[in-house]
Amino acid sequence: MKVISQDELPAVATLKEMIDVLPEFVCLRYPDGTWAEANRFALNIYGIYENDYKGKSLEEMQTRLSEEAIERCNLSDKRAWESGKPIKTAEKIHMKSGRVVMLELIKQPTFTKDGKPQVLVITGRDITSHKQKEEELSVALDLLESVLKGTTDAILILNTRQEVIKVNDAFIQMFGWAEEDFDEENEEYPVITPLHLQGESKEIIDLLKKGQSVPLHETQRIHKDGTVFDVSASFSNICDMDGKIMGFVIVYRDITSQKKVERALRESEAKYRLIAEHSTDLITVIDPSGIIQYVSPSHFMVLGYKEGEIKGAILDLVHPDDMEDLSEHFMRSLVKKEPFETEFRLLHKNGDWILLETRGVPVMTKEGHVESLVTFARDVTKAKQTEELMLKSEKLSVLGELAAGVAHEIRNPLTSLKGFTKLLTDADDVIRLEYLRIMESELNRINDIVGELMLVAKPQAVSFEHTNIQELIYSVVRLLETQAIMRNIQIWVNIAPNIPLVYGVENQLKQLFINLLKNAIESMDKDGEIHIRIGTRDDAVVLELKDQGCGIPAERLKTLGEPFYTTKEKGTGLGLMVCFKIIEEHGGAIQFSSVENEGTRVEIELPTAPVSTK
């Protein structure tokens, strides 16, 4: 291709000067692809720094364009010449700094008067920032679309005139209205705000117009079918790049179920509070750190204090001797997340100690953590005193019944002693010594019998210690043997070897065995046998007492241990009640089995080491 001379293009030099000052891409190319002229912007973008670019094609010059880019450029040139019309194209240029520049180019072919191709005028601009914004906008729109489709919350987009622009699928499902339903020409224009809340909605829109937002607001809306439901709504603005408000976004979440639960909880709380406020039990709510959150009014009545005097200081009223045990139960319940039962004393305003029987229950969260501990306590001071009186009464009853047998047992040696005192006056020295030996033996027998009786009758402090159950059983048998002999009843004791010591209160255990053995004797009119066997099972000592008496009816076996319920003609029923109480306090077990007219079997299991009874 011949290069055009200055004479042929007299205005080229002037054109070069003009286009060099333009901040856009300008280039003139011949139909064969060689360059006629270009401005400084175009040369810099392509990375062409030599002045001999004229008459050369892109393939012949050192440029930033890749082979693929050059090929695309030539193809778009060819397309422009063939069409004879301007075409628009884009080129991506990789700069030395690593920056990528996007060019938007317009290629305009020019022709001579006779229609021959003259030059291709290429102009363009750097659209890199615009392209980036387009890409960002595209990503944002894609993200918005995915959010609108993926979220379970209903989304409503309004313009500044409060016309509906967009709703998502969740909105259609929640409200029953589709986007096209909000067309102003629609005869049945959707109403989603209840009449009494429309003023509230207007106030919120006014806040949005002022640039404020309402992040969370609980209100009500209307479904297409007229159903009113509870929603949580958040309101925010849509602004352009300059911060001008273009519209509003409202996000709705259906909280109907949550509100129902809240209302049910409030109603439930009101009911339980009513129960707690009028309960005679002492109800306390304690958080895991030990802070008292609630005490029921019954505390004031039972402890004599006024409202506000004890809520924070109730733990200060606990008896010092009970504090450690109560704290252990509290911590164990928090760690193991299990209820507990115990007894402790609280100080009454008048200075007396009130004994409380208490049950603690941990309140759990959904995550399985202990939220608080609720204790239910009952004043058992008078009940305990009554129980102690009943135990004493039963003991006196047993002593009274034992007295007859003891008196008979003592009368025999006393008769012998009286006879020997008369014989002593006429006896010689050898006979006299034999008489004195017999008299001493009888006196020792009387002393043993009285000693056993006094051991039962003597008040003793309740003290748990390891006790020899074999000696205990033999002492009880000696004490009741006279009554058995009077009825012609034989008592057989069979004790296995190496029986361990029982952990308990000796005097209480003795009373337990006296009651059971006495019941066995009294259940037999005359003649018969009572068998007592002692053995072991696991870590416990097991005692079995079996008689040949009248037996217990099956329907009465279930009521054994209830006070004033007895099979005896003159019984009170307190004896077995005491037995059950003693077994319970020792952490043991007692079982009865009986067949009428054949006999009764009692099995007792007692621990050999301390156990928790609560």
matplotlib code that plots the C-alpha trace (Angstrom):
import matplotlib.pyplot as plt

x = [0.0, 1.4, 1.8, -0.2, 2.0, 1.6, 0.3, -2.4, -3.4, -2.6, -4.5, -2.8, -0.2, -2.9, -5.0, -2.2, -1.8, -5.5, -6.0, -3.0, -4.7, -7.8, -8.2, -9.7, -8.5, -8.1, -6.5, -6.6, -5.9, -5.8, -7.9, -4.8, -4.5, -1.4, -1.6, -2.0, -2.1, -2.8, -2.9, -0.7, -3.5, -3.9, -0.1, 0.3, -2.6, -1.1, 2.4, 3.8, 6.7, 8.4, 7.5, 7.8, 4.3, 3.0, 2.6, 3.0, 0.4, -0.2, 1.7, 4.7, 4.8, 5.8, 2.5, 0.8, -1.8, -1.8, -2.0, -5.6, -6.4, -4.7, -6.7, -9.9, -9.0, -8.3, -11.6, -13.6, -11.7, -12.8, -16.3, -16.5, -15.1, -17.5, -20.6, -19.6, -21.1, -19.7, -19.4, -18.8, -16.3, -14.3, -10.7, -9.0, -5.5, -3.1, -0.9, 2.7, 1.6, -0.7, -3.9, -6.4, -7.9, -11.1, -11.6, -14.9, -14.1, -16.2, -14.8, -16.0, -15.0, -14.6, -14.7, -13.8, -16.4, -16.1, -16.7, -13.1, -12.0, -10.0, -9.3, -10.8, -11.4, -11.2, -12.3, -12.9, -12.8, -11.5, -14.5, -12.6, -14.3, -17.7, -17.2, -16.2, -19.3, -21.4, -19.8, -20.3, -23.9, -24.4, -23.0, -25.1, -28.2, -27.4, -26.9, -30.1, -32.0, -30.5, -31.4, -34.9, -35.4, -33.4, -34.7, -37.7, -38.4, -40.9, -39.4, -41.3, -39.5, -41.2, -40.3, -40.5, -44.2, -44.8, -45.5, -44.6, -41.5, -40.7, -41.8, -40.1, -41.6, -41.7, -43.9, -46.3, -46.4, -46.8, -49.4, -51.0, -50.5, -48.3, -46.2, -48.7, -51.6, -50.1, -50.8, -52.8, -55.3, -56.1, -59.7, -58.9, -55.7, -54.0, -54.3, -51.7, -51.8, -54.8, -56.8, -55.9, -52.2, -52.1, -51.2, -48.3, -47.1, -47.3, -45.2, -42.5, -42.4, -42.0, -39.0, -37.5, -38.0, -35.9, -33.1, -33.8, -34.3, -36.4, -34.4, -37.0, -40.7, -43.3, -46.7, -49.6, -50.4, -53.3, -53.3, -55.2, -57.9, -58.4, -56.4, -54.5, -51.1, -48.1, -45.0, -41.6, -40.7, -37.5, -37.6, -34.6, -33.8, -32.5, -30.1, -28.2, -24.4, -25.0, -27.0, -30.4, -33.3, -34.7, -37.0, -37.6, -37.1, -39.4, -38.5, -41.3, -41.0, -44.0, -43.9, -47.4, -46.2, -43.7, -46.4, -48.7, -46.0, -45.3, -49.0, -49.2, -46.1, -47.5, -50.8, -48.9, -46.6, -49.6, -51.2, -48.1, -47.4, -51.0, -50.3, -46.9, -48.4, -51.1, -49.1, -48.3, -45.1, -42.0, -41.0, -37.6, -36.0, -32.2, -29.9, -26.7, -24.5, -26.6, -28.5, -32.1, -34.5, -37.8, -39.3, -42.9, -45.1, -45.4, -41.9, -43.2, -46.0, -43.8, -40.7, -42.3, -40.5, -42.0, -41.8, -38.4, -36.6, -35.3, -35.1, -31.4, -30.4, -32.4, -29.2, -28.0, -30.9, -29.8, -28.5, -24.6, -24.7, -26.9, -25.1, -22.5, -25.0, -27.4, -24.5, -23.4, -27.0, -27.2, -23.9, -24.6, -28.0, -26.3, -23.6, -25.7, -28.9, -30.9, -33.5, -32.6, -34.3, -33.0, -33.9, -32.4, -33.3, -34.1, -34.1, -37.6, -37.8, -38.5, -35.2, -36.6, -35.3, -37.9, -37.2, -37.9, -38.3, -37.1, -37.1, -35.0, -35.6, -33.2, -34.9, -33.2, -32.8, -33.3, -29.5, -29.4, -28.0, -29.3, -31.2, -32.2, -33.0, -36.5, -36.9, -40.2, -39.9, -42.5, -42.4, -42.1, -41.2, -44.4, -44.6, -41.1, -42.1, -45.2, -43.2, -40.8, -43.7, -45.1, -41.7, -41.6, -45.2, -44.5, -41.4, -43.4, -46.0, -43.3, -41.8, -45.2, -45.7, -42.2, -42.7, -45.1, -42.6, -39.8, -41.7, -42.4, -38.8, -37.6, -40.2, -38.7, -35.1, -36.6, -38.6, -35.4, -33.5, -36.2, -36.2, -32.4, -32.2, -34.4, -32.2, -29.0, -29.8, -29.7, -27.0, -23.4, -20.5, -20.2, -23.9, -24.0, -21.3, -23.3, -26.5, -24.6, -23.2, -26.7, -28.1, -25.3, -26.2, -29.9, -29.0, -26.8, -29.7, -32.0, -29.3, -29.0, -32.8, -33.1, -30.1, -31.6, -34.8, -33.0, -31.0, -34.3, -35.9, -32.9, -33.0, -29.9, -28.5, -29.0, -25.5, -24.6, -21.8, -20.8, -22.8, -22.5, -25.8, -25.2, -24.9, -27.9, -30.1, -29.0, -29.8, -33.3, -33.9, -32.9, -35.3, -38.3, -37.5, -39.8, -42.8, -42.0, -41.6, -44.9, -46.6, -44.5, -42.7, -39.1, -36.8, -34.0, -31.2, -28.9, -26.1, -23.7, -19.9, -18.1, -21.1, -19.8, -20.8, -24.0, -23.8, -26.6, -28.0, -27.9, -30.9, -33.1, -32.0, -32.8, -36.3, -36.8, -35.9, -38.0, -41.1, -40.7, -39.9, -42.7, -45.2, -44.1, -44.6, -48.0, -49.1, -48.9, -51.5, -49.4, -46.8, -44.6, -41.2, -39.6, -36.6, -34.1, -31.4, -28.6, -26.5, -25.1, -26.0, -23.6, -22.6, -25.5, -26.5, -29.7, -31.9, -34.8, -37.5, -40.1, -42.9, -45.7, -48.4, -51.8, -50.4, -51.6, -54.4, -53.1, -55.2, -53.6, -50.0, -50.2, -51.1, -48.4, -46.6, -49.6, -50.3, -53.4, -53.8, -53.3, -54.4, -54.2, -57.3, -55.7, -52.9, -52.2, -50.3, -47.5, -45.0, -44.6, -44.7, -41.7, -40.0, -40.5, -39.2, -36.1, -35.3, -35.8, -33.4, -30.8, -31.0, -32.2, -35.1, -37.9, -40.2, -43.2, -44.6, -47.4, -49.9, -52.9, -52.8, -49.3, -47.1, -45.2, -41.7, -39.9, -36.7, -34.6, -31.6, -29.2, -26.1, -22.6, -21.5, -23.0, -25.6, -27.5, -31.2, -32.3]
y = [0.0, 3.4, 5.8, 9.0, 12.1, 15.4, 16.8, 14.1, 14.7, 18.4, 18.4, 15.3, 17.3, 19.6, 16.6, 15.0, 18.1, 18.2, 14.5, 14.3, 16.6, 14.4, 12.1, 9.4, 6.7, 8.0, 6.0, 6.0, 2.7, 1.8, -1.0, -3.3, -2.8, -0.5, 2.7, 6.1, 8.1, 7.8, 10.1, 9.9, 8.2, 5.4, 4.9, 4.8, 2.3, 0.0, 0.4, 1.8, 4.2, 4.4, 7.1, 4.8, 3.2, 4.8, 2.3, -0.7, -3.2, -4.4, -7.7, -5.6, -3.5, -4.2, -3.8, -4.9, -6.8, -10.6, -12.6, -13.4, -9.7, -8.7, -11.3, -10.0, -6.5, -7.4, -9.4, -6.4, -4.1, -6.5, -6.6, -2.8, -2.6, -5.3, -3.7, -0.2, 1.0, 1.9, -1.0, -1.1, -3.4, -3.8, -4.6, -5.7, -4.3, -5.6, -2.6, -3.0, -2.1, -5.2, -3.1, -4.2, -1.5, -2.0, 0.0, 0.6, 1.3, 2.6, 1.7, 4.0, 3.1, 6.0, 5.9, 8.0, 9.6, 6.7, 4.2, 3.1, 2.3, 5.2, 5.0, 3.3, 5.9, 4.3, 6.3, 5.0, 5.6, 3.9, 2.2, 0.2, 1.9, 1.7, -1.9, -2.6, -0.9, -2.9, -6.1, -5.1, -4.2, -7.5, -9.3, -7.2, -8.0, -11.7, -11.6, -9.7, -12.1, -15.1, -13.4, -12.7, -16.3, -18.1, -16.2, -17.5, -13.9, -11.9, -9.0, -6.0, -3.3, 0.1, 3.3, 6.7, 7.0, 3.7, 1.8, -1.9, -2.6, -6.1, -8.9, -12.3, -15.8, -15.8, -12.7, -14.4, -17.4, -15.3, -12.8, -14.6, -11.6, -11.8, -8.9, -8.3, -8.0, -4.6, -3.0, 0.2, -0.9, -4.0, -3.6, -5.5, -3.6, -5.6, -4.2, -5.8, -3.4, -3.5, -0.3, 0.5, 0.2, 2.3, 5.4, 3.6, 2.5, 6.1, 7.3, 4.7, 5.7, 9.3, 8.3, 6.5, 9.5, 11.5, 9.0, 7.0, 3.2, 1.0, -2.2, -4.2, -3.6, -6.1, -5.5, -7.2, -7.7, -9.1, -12.2, -12.2, -14.4, -11.7, -13.5, -11.2, -12.5, -11.3, -10.2, -8.8, -6.1, -4.2, -1.1, 0.4, 2.8, 2.2, 5.0, 5.8, 6.5, 10.1, 9.0, 10.0, 7.9, 5.9, 3.5, 1.3, -2.3, -4.0, -7.4, -9.4, -12.5, -14.4, -14.7, -15.9, -19.2, -17.3, -14.9, -17.8, -19.4, -16.1, -15.6, -19.2, -18.6, -15.4, -17.2, -20.2, -17.9, -16.1, -19.4, -20.7, -17.4, -17.5, -21.0, -20.0, -16.8, -18.8, -22.0, -22.9, -24.5, -22.3, -21.8, -20.4, -19.7, -19.6, -19.0, -21.1, -18.5, -18.8, -15.5, -15.7, -14.6, -15.3, -16.3, -17.0, -15.1, -18.2, -17.5, -14.5, -16.4, -19.4, -17.5, -14.4, -11.9, -9.0, -8.7, -7.5, -8.6, -12.0, -12.3, -11.5, -12.9, -16.1, -18.2, -16.3, -17.8, -21.4, -23.2, -23.3, -27.1, -27.6, -25.2, -27.6, -30.4, -28.0, -26.5, -30.1, -30.9, -27.6, -28.2, -31.9, -30.9, -28.3, -30.7, -33.9, -32.0, -34.1, -33.3, -33.7, -34.0, -32.9, -31.4, -28.2, -25.6, -21.9, -19.2, -17.9, -14.2, -15.2, -17.1, -20.6, -23.0, -24.2, -27.6, -27.8, -30.8, -29.7, -30.9, -29.1, -29.3, -27.9, -25.9, -26.7, -24.6, -26.1, -26.4, -28.6, -26.0, -25.4, -22.0, -22.0, -24.2, -24.3, -25.5, -26.5, -26.6, -27.6, -26.9, -30.3, -29.1, -30.1, -33.3, -34.3, -33.5, -35.6, -38.4, -38.4, -38.5, -41.5, -43.3, -42.7, -43.8, -47.0, -47.6, -47.2, -49.6, -52.2, -51.7, -52.2, -55.4, -56.6, -55.9, -58.8, -61.2, -59.7, -59.8, -63.5, -64.1, -62.3, -64.0, -67.5, -66.6, -64.5, -67.6, -69.6, -66.9, -66.8, -70.5, -70.7, -67.9, -70.2, -73.2, -71.4, -71.3, -75.1, -75.9, -76.8, -74.9, -77.0, -76.9, -73.2, -72.4, -74.3, -72.5, -69.1, -70.0, -70.8, -67.6, -65.5, -67.2, -66.3, -62.7, -62.4, -63.6, -61.0, -58.3, -59.4, -59.2, -55.8, -54.6, -55.6, -53.9, -50.7, -50.7, -50.4, -47.9, -45.6, -42.5, -42.4, -39.8, -40.7, -41.7, -43.9, -46.3, -49.9, -52.4, -56.1, -57.5, -61.0, -59.6, -57.4, -60.3, -62.5, -59.8, -59.3, -63.0, -63.2, -60.3, -61.9, -65.6, -65.7, -64.6, -67.3, -70.0, -69.0, -69.7, -72.9, -71.2, -72.1, -69.4, -70.7, -68.5, -69.4, -66.9, -67.4, -67.0, -63.7, -61.4, -57.8, -55.0, -53.1, -49.3, -47.9, -46.7, -49.6, -48.6, -48.1, -51.4, -53.1, -51.5, -52.7, -56.3, -56.3, -55.1, -57.7, -60.6, -59.6, -59.5, -63.0, -64.3, -62.7, -64.0, -67.6, -68.7, -71.6, -74.0, -73.4, -72.1, -68.9, -69.0, -66.2, -66.3, -63.8, -63.7, -61.3, -60.0, -57.8, -55.1, -55.5, -57.8, -59.6, -60.8, -63.1, -63.7, -66.4, -67.5, -70.0, -67.6, -66.7, -64.7, -61.4, -61.1, -60.1, -56.9, -55.7, -56.3, -53.1, -51.0, -52.3, -49.4, -47.0, -45.7, -47.0, -49.8, -53.2, -56.8, -57.0, -56.5, -53.9, -52.7, -49.2, -49.9, -47.7, -50.6, -51.4, -47.7, -47.2, -50.2, -48.7, -45.3, -46.9, -48.9, -45.7, -43.7, -46.4, -46.6, -50.2, -52.2, -54.3, -56.8, -58.8, -62.0, -63.9, -66.7, -66.9, -69.6, -70.6, -67.7, -64.6, -64.0, -60.7, -59.8, -56.9, -55.5, -53.2, -51.4, -52.0, -48.5, -45.0, -44.4, -41.3, -41.6, -38.6]
z = [0.0, -1.0, 1.9, 1.4, 1.0, 2.6, -0.7, -0.8, 2.8, 3.4, 6.7, 8.3, 10.2, 11.6, 12.4, 14.4, 16.5, 17.1, 18.0, 20.3, 22.8, 23.0, 26.1, 23.9, 21.5, 17.9, 15.1, 11.3, 9.4, 5.7, 4.3, 4.4, 8.1, 8.1, 10.3, 8.7, 12.0, 15.7, 18.7, 21.8, 23.8, 21.3, 21.1, 24.9, 25.3, 22.7, 24.1, 20.8, 21.5, 18.1, 15.6, 12.6, 13.2, 10.0, 7.2, 9.5, 10.7, 14.2, 13.4, 12.3, 15.5, 19.2, 21.1, 24.3, 22.3, 22.3, 19.0, 19.8, 20.4, 17.1, 15.3, 16.8, 15.9, 12.2, 12.1, 13.4, 10.8, 8.0, 9.3, 9.3, 5.7, 4.5, 6.1, 5.1, 8.3, 11.8, 14.2, 17.9, 19.6, 22.8, 23.4, 26.7, 27.1, 29.8, 31.0, 32.2, 35.7, 35.7, 35.3, 32.7, 30.5, 28.7, 25.4, 23.7, 20.1, 17.1, 13.7, 10.9, 7.3, 4.8, 1.0, -1.9, -4.1, -6.5, -3.6, -3.1, 0.5, 1.9, 5.7, 8.7, 11.4, 14.9, 18.0, 21.5, 25.2, 28.3, 29.9, 32.6, 35.6, 33.9, 33.1, 36.7, 37.9, 35.4, 36.7, 40.3, 39.5, 37.8, 40.8, 43.1, 41.0, 41.0, 44.7, 45.3, 43.1, 45.0, 48.3, 47.2, 46.1, 48.8, 51.9, 53.9, 54.9, 52.8, 51.0, 49.6, 47.6, 47.1, 45.2, 46.8, 45.7, 47.7, 44.6, 44.6, 42.5, 43.6, 45.9, 46.4, 46.5, 50.3, 50.2, 47.8, 50.1, 53.3, 52.1, 49.2, 46.8, 43.7, 42.2, 39.4, 41.9, 42.9, 39.5, 40.0, 37.3, 39.4, 40.7, 43.9, 45.0, 47.8, 51.4, 53.7, 56.6, 59.1, 59.2, 62.8, 61.9, 58.7, 60.7, 62.2, 58.8, 57.5, 60.4, 59.6, 55.9, 56.9, 59.0, 56.0, 53.8, 56.4, 56.0, 59.1, 59.4, 61.6, 62.1, 64.0, 64.7, 65.7, 64.2, 62.4, 58.7, 56.7, 54.4, 51.1, 52.8, 55.5, 58.2, 60.6, 61.6, 63.7, 61.9, 62.7, 60.2, 59.4, 57.2, 55.3, 52.5, 49.0, 47.9, 44.7, 44.5, 45.6, 48.6, 47.2, 48.4, 45.5, 47.4, 50.5, 51.4, 54.0, 55.3, 57.0, 59.2, 60.4, 64.2, 64.7, 66.3, 68.5, 69.7, 70.5, 72.6, 74.3, 75.1, 76.3, 78.4, 79.9, 80.7, 82.1, 84.1, 85.5, 86.6, 88.2, 89.9, 91.2, 92.6, 94.0, 95.6, 97.4, 98.2, 101.8, 100.6, 100.6, 96.9, 96.0, 92.6, 92.7, 89.7, 89.2, 90.9, 94.1, 93.8, 95.0, 92.2, 93.9, 97.2, 97.7, 100.2, 102.3, 103.6, 105.5, 107.1, 108.1, 109.2, 110.6, 108.5, 106.5, 102.7, 101.5, 104.6, 103.5, 99.6, 99.4, 102.8, 103.0, 102.9, 105.9, 107.8, 107.2, 110.3, 110.3, 110.8, 107.7, 105.3, 104.1, 103.3, 101.6, 99.5, 98.5, 97.3, 95.4, 93.6, 92.9, 91.3, 89.1, 87.9, 87.5, 86.5, 88.9, 91.6, 95.2, 98.6, 102.0, 105.3, 106.8, 109.4, 108.9, 111.6, 112.6, 113.4, 117.0, 117.3, 116.9, 114.3, 111.7, 110.2, 106.4, 104.2, 100.8, 97.2, 94.6, 90.9, 88.2, 85.4, 82.0, 78.9, 75.4, 75.1, 78.3, 80.6, 84.1, 84.0, 87.7, 90.6, 92.1, 95.7, 97.3, 101.1, 103.8, 107.5, 109.2, 112.6, 114.3, 112.2, 113.5, 117.0, 116.6, 115.1, 118.0, 120.4, 118.5, 118.7, 122.4, 122.8, 120.9, 123.0, 126.2, 124.8, 124.0, 127.5, 129.1, 127.2, 128.0, 131.7, 132.1, 130.7, 132.6, 135.8, 135.2, 134.4, 137.5, 139.8, 139.2, 140.4, 143.2, 144.5, 144.4, 146.3, 148.9, 149.4, 149.6, 152.3, 154.5, 153.8, 154.6, 158.3, 158.6, 156.0, 156.8, 155.2, 152.1, 151.3, 152.2, 149.6, 146.9, 147.9, 147.6, 144.2, 142.9, 144.5, 142.8, 139.4, 139.9, 140.8, 137.7, 135.6, 137.1, 136.5, 132.8, 132.3, 133.9, 131.9, 128.6, 129.6, 130.6, 127.4, 125.4, 127.8, 128.2, 125.9, 123.6, 121.2, 117.6, 116.5, 113.5, 114.1, 113.1, 115.2, 115.8, 114.6, 116.0, 119.6, 118.9, 117.8, 120.7, 123.2, 121.7, 121.8, 125.5, 126.2, 124.5, 125.2, 128.3, 126.3, 123.7, 126.4, 127.9, 124.5, 124.0, 121.0, 120.1, 118.6, 116.3, 115.3, 112.3, 111.6, 108.7, 109.4, 108.9, 109.1, 108.7, 111.1, 110.3, 110.0, 112.1, 115.4, 117.9, 120.0, 116.9, 115.4, 118.7, 118.8, 115.2, 116.0, 119.2, 117.3, 114.6, 116.9, 119.3, 116.3, 115.3, 118.8, 119.2, 115.8, 117.2, 119.8, 121.1, 119.9, 116.9, 115.8, 114.8, 112.5, 112.3, 109.6, 109.1, 105.9, 103.3, 99.9, 97.9, 100.4, 102.8, 105.7, 105.2, 108.1, 107.6, 110.3, 109.6, 111.9, 111.8, 112.8, 111.5, 108.5, 107.0, 104.5, 101.0, 100.9, 104.2, 103.0, 101.0, 104.0, 106.4, 108.0, 108.1, 111.5, 113.4, 110.8, 112.5, 112.6, 116.4, 118.5, 120.7, 118.4, 117.3, 114.1, 115.3, 115.7, 112.0, 111.2, 113.5, 111.8, 108.3, 109.5, 111.1, 107.9, 105.8, 108.0, 107.7, 103.9, 104.1, 102.8, 104.3, 102.5, 103.8, 102.3, 104.0, 103.6, 105.9, 108.5, 107.4, 108.6, 107.7, 106.3, 106.9, 105.0, 106.1, 104.3, 106.1, 104.8, 106.1, 105.2, 105.2, 102.4, 101.3, 102.3, 100.3]

ax = plt.figure().add_subplot(projection="3d")
ax.plot(x, y, z, "-o")
ax.set_aspect("equal")
plt.show()
